[in-house]
């Protein structure tokens, strides 16, 4: 029993001045990072771009090229590919998307017609109205998302200065082998510089491997879906293939969501075609999970799927489309830092 008498000494909690100063410095540092969040986002974009092209620059260097010349050639190739995509694919995607949204109600009516005897049951249960409303909500969401993407692209084009900064910083990170040492020599104490250089290199390797692998997977899945839908004669093949390629970045959930509209559209054309499309998506995902992912992602330490999904949701909430693009790389970086922190605490027990 605790003593409650007059002889009990009161407990005194003391907080040293050093502790107060540390807390204040930590809060100020956090506030400062919040103020420069746009600059941090540009730096992460530069890091991701550098992580993608660094192995390619090393490949060219091994064959007698200078790293600067290799990076410039890679920049030219990347910009040419992006220009070709904008000129060839974007107009077709926009046209198919507009047509799909304009015919959303007709597609749903055609789908109900394919149900046959089940149509009356669906109507009696009110499922038709509910699903029709859900489809309208999805169409409205697609309109908003499409407008947001167009606005984002327009903002990126008009923000030429930001693009130049990303290209220049990435160029410096790839070309200058001592760039990290010089940077950390200027901002970090000498004792921490070797660790920071090693940490940065591990982060770059991890993010670069994930981005390259994800781009390859998305491209393969998108092309496979497009070719198969074209062979089956399914409408809006380009939009559906693009959705499948983009959704590939979202583990487990993404492929399922990208398959639903394709199956629905195929069912409006014929039940057999809908069944074939469903089988096609299952086959593609099985090949991806058991063949492509082990081969392409075997050297990449990925995040847990739940962590990836939550990271993307947080990224969208914080910074929209840009946040979604940077969510996984930032989460991977934090994962490496947290793992190092736990190892440090464990070794000092």
C-alpha positions in Angstrom: 0.0 0.0 0.0 1.4 3.4 -0.9 1.9 5.8 2.0 -0.4 8.8 2.1 0.7 10.3 5.4 2.3 13.6 6.0 5.8 12.0 6.0 5.6 11.0 2.3 8.0 13.1 0.1 6.4 14.6 -3.0 7.9 13.4 -6.3 9.7 16.1 -8.3 10.1 15.9 -12.0 12.9 18.0 -13.3 13.5 18.9 -17.0 16.9 20.1 -17.8 17.6 23.1 -19.9 19.4 20.9 -22.5 16.2 18.8 -22.9 14.1 21.9 -23.4 16.6 23.2 -26.0 16.6 19.8 -27.8 12.8 19.8 -28.0 12.7 23.3 -29.3 15.3 22.6 -31.9 13.4 19.5 -33.0 10.1 21.4 -33.3 11.8 24.3 -35.2 13.5 21.7 -37.5 10.1 20.1 -38.2 8.5 23.5 -38.9 11.4 24.4 -41.2 11.0 21.2 -43.2 7.3 21.9 -43.5 8.1 25.4 -44.9 10.5 23.9 -47.5 8.3 20.9 -48.4 8.2 21.9 -52.0 12.0 22.0 -52.2 12.1 18.6 -50.5 9.7 17.2 -53.1 11.9 18.5 -55.9 14.9 16.8 -54.3 13.1 13.5 -54.0 12.1 13.8 -57.7 15.8 14.4 -58.5 16.8 11.4 -56.3 14.3 9.1 -58.1 15.4 10.3 -61.5 19.1 9.8 -60.6 18.3 6.4 -59.2 16.7 5.4 -62.5 19.5 6.6 -64.8 22.6 6.0 -62.6 22.9 2.3 -63.6 22.5 3.2 -67.3 25.1 5.9 -67.0 27.5 3.4 -65.4 26.8 0.9 -68.3 27.7 3.6 -70.8 30.8 4.6 -68.8 32.0 1.0 -68.8 32.0 1.2 -72.6 34.1 4.4 -72.9 31.5 7.1 -72.5 31.9 10.0 -70.1 29.2 10.0 -67.4 28.2 13.6 -68.5 27.8 12.5 -72.1 25.9 9.4 -71.1 23.4 11.4 -68.9 22.8 13.9 -71.7 22.1 11.1 -74.2 19.7 9.5 -71.6 18.0 12.8 -71.0 17.5 13.2 -74.8 16.1 9.7 -75.0 13.7 10.2 -72.1 12.4 13.5 -73.4 11.9 12.0 -76.9 10.0 9.1 -75.5 7.8 11.4 -73.4 7.2 13.7 -76.4 6.2 10.6 -78.5 3.8 9.4 -75.8 2.2 12.8 -75.5 1.8 13.2 -79.3 0.6 9.6 -80.0 -1.1 8.3 -76.9 -2.6 11.2 -75.0 -5.0 12.3 -77.7 -6.3 8.8 -78.2 -6.6 8.2 -74.4 -8.5 11.5 -74.0 -10.9 10.6 -76.8 -11.5 7.1 -75.5 -12.0 8.4 -71.9 -14.6 11.0 -73.1 -16.4 8.4 -75.1 -16.4 6.0 -72.2 -17.8 8.6 -69.7 -20.4 9.8 -72.2 -21.7 6.2 -72.7 -21.5 5.1 -69.1 -25.3 4.8 -68.7 -25.7 3.0 -72.0 -22.9 0.5 -71.0 -24.7 -0.1 -67.7 -28.0 -0.7 -69.5 -26.4 -3.1 -71.9 -24.9 -4.9 -68.9 -28.3 -5.3 -67.3 -29.7 -6.7 -70.6 -27.1 -9.4 -70.5 -28.3 -10.6 -67.1 -31.4 -12.1 -68.6 -33.7 -13.6 -65.9 -31.5 -12.1 -63.2 -32.4 -8.7 -64.4 -35.8 -8.8 -62.6 -34.2 -10.0 -59.4 -31.6 -7.2 -59.6 -34.4 -4.6 -60.1 -36.5 -6.0 -57.3 -33.6 -5.8 -54.8 -32.8 -2.2 -55.9 -29.3 -3.3 -56.9 -29.7 -1.8 -60.3 -30.3 1.7 -59.0 -27.5 1.3 -56.4 -25.0 0.1 -58.9 -26.1 2.7 -61.5 -25.6 5.4 -58.9 -22.2 3.9 -58.1 -21.3 3.9 -61.8 -22.3 7.5 -62.1 -20.2 8.4 -59.0 -17.2 6.5 -60.6 -17.7 8.4 -63.9 -17.9 11.7 -62.0 -14.7 10.7 -60.1 -13.0 9.9 -63.3 -13.9 13.3 -64.7 -12.5 14.9 -61.6 -9.4 12.7 -61.7 -8.9 13.4 -65.4 -9.3 17.1 -64.8 -6.8 16.9 -62.0 -4.3 15.0 -64.1 -4.6 17.6 -66.9 -4.2 20.4 -64.4 -1.2 18.7 -63.0 0.4 18.2 -66.4 -0.4 21.8 -67.3 1.2 22.9 -64.0 4.3 20.8 -64.6 4.7 22.2 -68.1 4.3 25.8 -66.8 6.7 25.1 -63.9 9.7 24.9 -66.2 12.0 26.2 -63.5 11.1 23.2 -61.3 11.7 20.8 -64.1 15.1 22.3 -64.8 16.1 22.1 -61.1 15.2 18.4 -61.0 17.2 17.7 -64.2 20.2 19.7 -63.0 20.3 18.1 -59.5 19.8 14.6 -60.9 22.6 15.3 -63.4 24.9 16.5 -60.6 24.1 13.4 -58.5 24.9 11.0 -61.3 27.9 12.7 -62.9 29.8 13.8 -59.8 30.9 10.7 -57.9 31.9 12.9 -55.0 28.7 14.8 -54.9 27.4 13.1 -51.8 30.7 13.5 -49.9 30.8 17.2 -50.7 27.2 17.7 -49.7 27.5 16.0 -46.4 30.9 17.5 -45.7 29.2 20.9 -45.9 26.1 20.1 -43.7 27.0 17.2 -41.4 29.7 16.6 -38.7 32.7 14.6 -39.9 31.9 11.6 -37.8 28.5 11.1 -39.4 29.6 11.7 -43.0 30.5 8.0 -43.9 27.3 6.7 -42.5 25.2 9.3 -44.4 27.0 8.6 -47.7 26.3 4.9 -47.2 22.7 5.5 -46.2 22.1 7.7 -49.2 23.6 5.1 -51.6 21.4 2.3 -50.1 18.3 4.5 -50.4 19.2 5.4 -54.0 19.8 1.7 -54.9 16.6 0.6 -53.3 14.4 3.3 -54.8 16.1 3.0 -58.2 15.5 -0.8 -58.3 11.9 -0.4 -57.3 11.2 2.3 -59.9 12.9 0.5 -62.7 11.2 -2.8 -61.8 7.8 -1.1 -61.5 8.1 0.7 -64.8 9.0 -2.6 -66.5 6.1 -4.5 -64.9 3.6 -1.7 -65.7 4.7 -1.6 -69.3 4.5 -5.4 -69.7 1.0 -5.6 -68.1 -0.3 -2.6 -70.0 0.9 -4.0 -73.4 -0.4 -7.5 -72.6 -3.8 -6.2 -71.6 -4.0 -3.9 -74.7 -3.0 -6.7 -77.1 -5.4 -9.2 -75.6 -8.4 -6.7 -75.5 -7.7 -5.8 -79.1 -7.7 -9.4 -80.2 -11.0 -10.0 -78.3 -12.4 -6.8 -79.9 -13.2 -5.1 -76.5 -13.9 -1.4 -76.7 -11.8 1.2 -75.0 -8.7 -1.1 -75.1 -6.2 1.7 -74.8 -7.8 3.3 -71.7 -8.3 0.0 -70.0 -4.7 -1.0 -70.7 -3.4 2.3 -69.4 -5.5 1.8 -66.2 -4.1 -1.7 -65.8 -0.5 -0.4 -66.2 -1.0 2.4 -63.7 -2.9 0.2 -61.2 0.0 -2.3 -61.3 1.8 0.0 -58.8 -0.9 -0.7 -56.2 -0.4 -4.2 -54.8 -3.3 -6.6 -54.8 -6.0 -4.0 -55.0 -4.9 -2.3 -58.1 -5.2 -5.2 -60.6 -8.7 -6.1 -59.2 -10.0 -2.5 -59.7 -8.5 -2.3 -63.2 -10.2 -5.6 -64.2 -13.7 -4.7 -63.1 -14.4 -2.0 -65.8 -12.9 -4.2 -68.5 -15.0 -7.2 -67.6 -18.1 -4.9 -67.3 -17.5 -3.4 -70.8 -16.8 -6.8 -72.3 -20.1 -8.2 -70.8 -22.1 -5.5 -72.6 -20.7 -6.9 -75.9 -21.3 -10.6 -75.1 -21.3 -12.8 -72.0 -18.6 -15.0 -73.6 -16.4 -12.0 -74.2 -16.8 -11.0 -70.6 -15.8 -14.4 -69.4 -12.7 -14.4 -71.7 -11.7 -11.0 -70.4 -12.0 -12.2 -66.8 -9.9 -15.3 -67.6 -7.4 -13.1 -69.4 -6.9 -10.9 -66.3 -6.5 -13.9 -64.0 -3.9 -15.5 -66.3 -1.9 -12.2 -66.7 -1.9 -11.7 -62.9 -0.8 -15.3 -62.3 2.0 -14.9 -64.8 3.0 -11.6 -63.2 3.0 -13.0 -59.7 4.8 -16.2 -60.4 7.1 -15.3 -63.3 7.6 -11.6 -63.8 7.8 -10.4 -60.2 10.4 -13.0 -59.0 12.6 -12.2 -62.1 12.2 -8.4 -62.2 11.9 -7.6 -58.5 14.2 -10.3 -57.1 16.9 -7.8 -56.0 14.4 -5.2 -54.6 13.5 -5.0 -51.0 9.8 -4.0 -51.3 7.4 -2.7 -48.7 4.6 -4.7 -47.2 1.5 -4.3 -49.5 -0.6 -2.7 -46.7 2.2 -0.2 -46.0 2.3 0.6 -49.7 -1.4 1.2 -49.9 -1.5 3.4 -46.8 1.6 5.3 -48.1 -0.2 6.1 -51.4 -3.4 7.2 -49.6 -1.3 9.5 -47.4 0.5 10.8 -50.4 -2.7 11.6 -52.3 -4.1 13.3 -49.2 -1.0 15.4 -48.6 0.0 16.4 -52.1 -2.4 14.9 -54.7 -1.0 13.2 -57.8 2.6 14.3 -57.0 2.2 12.9 -53.5 1.0 9.6 -54.9 4.0 9.4 -57.2 6.4 10.0 -54.4 4.6 8.0 -51.7 6.3 4.7 -52.2 9.9 6.1 -52.6 9.5 8.2 -49.5 8.1 5.2 -47.6 11.0 3.1 -48.7 13.5 5.7 -47.6 11.8 6.0 -44.2 11.8 2.2 -43.9 15.6 2.1 -44.4 16.1 4.9 -41.8 13.8 3.3 -39.3 15.6 -0.1 -39.7 18.9 1.5 -39.1 17.6 3.2 -36.0 16.3 -0.1 -34.6 19.6 -1.8 -35.3 21.4 1.1 -33.5 19.2 0.9 -30.5 19.5 -2.9 -30.3 23.3 -2.7 -30.5 23.5 -0.2 -27.7 21.4 -2.0 -25.2 
